[in-house]
Amino acid sequence: MQSVDLSDEQYFQLCQTNRDLRFERSATGELIIMPPAGGSSSHRNIKLSQQLANWADTNELGIEFDSSGGFKLPNGADRSPDAAWVRLERWEALTPEEQDRFAPLCPDFVAELRSRTDSLKELRLKMQEYIDNGALLGWLIDPQTRKVEIYRPGLSVETLNNPERLSGDPVLPGFMLNLAPIWS
């Protein structure tokens, strides 16, 4: 794959002009065009985002994001996790302009849902990239195998087979993801 030499402003405008497409950009400038999610993936994603949003509504600890939210990671990559959360004090430290664009930070929490067409190898690299750029917790959820890989800084990846629930503690205090609607 080839990298595309776009400034941050050009990349932002490309995304704004093509709102029906989803883009990501690697740290090396490679432009990644992401196809729209299929019905099953979209349904699973909204169930994940819904549970995260419901939890965030019960406290004032941070801000949640769905798969359309973009983040400019410290390594220069532009990524859009399927679900993300940022501590409130980090979000409020951004200027209004930074909040309206691709937030120049790595979320504290990220989740990626593997669809049937996703490369597991590429998703694992993306999850490690989030951790390397400051994420405190990451979940790679694979509905096909009913496995979850849990990523944390300084720890080996933990794999759970067919869990019913995932605890977000201590990064997401009290958050418990019910996987039943994601497995179905």
Protein Blocks (a to p, Z undefined) as FASTA:
>chain_A
ZZddddfklmmmmmmmmmmbccdddfkopacddddddfklmmmmmmmmmmmmmmmmmpcf
bccddfkbccddfkopacddfbdcddfklmmmpcfklmmmccdbddfbdcddddfklcfk
lmmmmmmmmmmnopabdcdddfknopacdddehiacdddehifbdcfbfklghiacdfkl
mmZZ
